[in-house]
Amino acid sequence: MLNNRYINARTKVLCVIGHPIEHSLSPVMHNAAIKELILDYIYLSFDVPPQDLEKAVLGFKKHDMKGINVTIPHKETIMQYLDQIDPLAEKIGAVNAVKNEGGVLLGRNTDALGAKQALMGAGFKIEGKKALILGAGGAARAISFALSEEIDEIFISNRTEERAIKLAKELQDKTKIKATGKDMSEKTLKTLANSVDILINTTPIGMYPKIEISPISKDLLNENLFIFDIIYNPLQTRLLKDAKEIGSKTLNGLDMFINQGALAFEWWTGKKPNVKLMKAKIIEQLDNK
């Protein structure tokens, strides 16, 4: 039973897709918001391997799924199966929220604004700074484009250097910001970490269940760096623990996660969710693990 009523043929379905997906707590926060607002919706999660993405999207469209959150590794590849894409998401080259309007699939990117809101809420002043972003996937795209409006320079570091170079070139072509793509070798990271103001991890390295690893060695960090790890499960990753031990200011991925989810929820349902409730439910779930 949900919201004091039975789920029935009229109940609208929202979901999150990714691979793997068992770490996602999206159903926890969205179903809490649905229950409080007494909406006839339910939010589910589906593990969709890359080779099954097209079939899954067609199935969601056929069965009238009302909204879809998109996570690793589908944020870029799902775009080819959508009918319309928001100009910002098109510019970024990644979609993390899809809305089904009468069989027409619309794509948006709420990660970009969600990340920017999280940084501003943490008191980080973006203007005039230099950033090092680890990773070159959908989240890296969203964050780098969001920061490009105010930040001075962005370095993209990725294990596959070609992807980092490609994203950096897109940033320069579309925003005119100075951007450079690099590898993720220890030598490269050491140089870059000493020349930027903020380091942002957008990779899944350190995410549950492999929580004892970090994308960058502790001895390459310094106390002047602001460290933002967009992972929220766990709230304190190995990277953030290392950063705190050397005196760096840190931010985990919870607020970005809540923000992007709330933006998508309002787009799907036309109702503003209670973000404080959503955040409390996520923390409660993580504390019980």
C-alpha positions, 0 to 999 in steps of 0.5 A: 500500500502507498499513500493509504491507497492500493497501487493499481492500473492508474498508478503512474510509474517513475524510475531510475535506470543504471548499471549497476543500480543497487547502490541507488537511493533514488527510490527512498527519497522520491517515494518519501516525497510522493507519500507526503504529497499524496500522489498516485505515483510509485518510484522504482529502480531498474538495472539496465545493462548497456546492451539493453538500453534501447529495448528498455527505453522503448519498453518504458515508452510503450508502457507509459513510464512517466519519468526516468532518472538516468545514471551511470553509464547511460547519461550520454548514450540514452540521448540517441533514443529520445525524441526531444532534448533540452538545449542545455542538455544538448549542449552538455551532451548528457541527460539525467532526467527523461519525461514521457509526454504522451509517448514523446520522450523529453530529455533534460539535465538537472545535474548541472544546476543541482551541482552548482546549487550544492557548491553555492550552498557549501559556501564555495565561490566559483568565480575566478577559480580553477577546477580539476575534474576527475572523470569525463562521463555524464556527470563530469560534462554537467558539472564542467558546463555548469561551472564554465559560466563563472570559473576561470579554467578547467582541467579534465583528468580521465583514465582514458585521456582521449575522452578528457581531451574530447570533453575539454575541446567541447567545453572550449568550443561551446563556452570559450572557457580555457579547458585542458584534457589530461590523463589520470597518472599520479604525475599528472594529478600531482601537478594539477592538484597543486595548481587548482582551487577545487578538485571534483570527483565525478568517477564512481571510484570509492562508491559503495560497495568498494568504499576503501579506494580513492581516485587520488592518493592522499599525499597528492592533496593539499589543505588549500583544495576544496574537495567535492566528491559527488558520491553520496553512498557512502557520505564519507568516501575515502577521498573525503576522509583523506581530505579532512585529515589534511585540513581541506574543506569538503563536500559530499554528493548528497546535496547535489543528489537531492537537488537534481532529484527535486528538480526532476520530480517537479518537472515530472509531477508539477509538484515541489517536493519537500527537499528536507524530507528527501534528505532526511530519508536518505541520511536515515537509510545510510545510517541504517546500513 
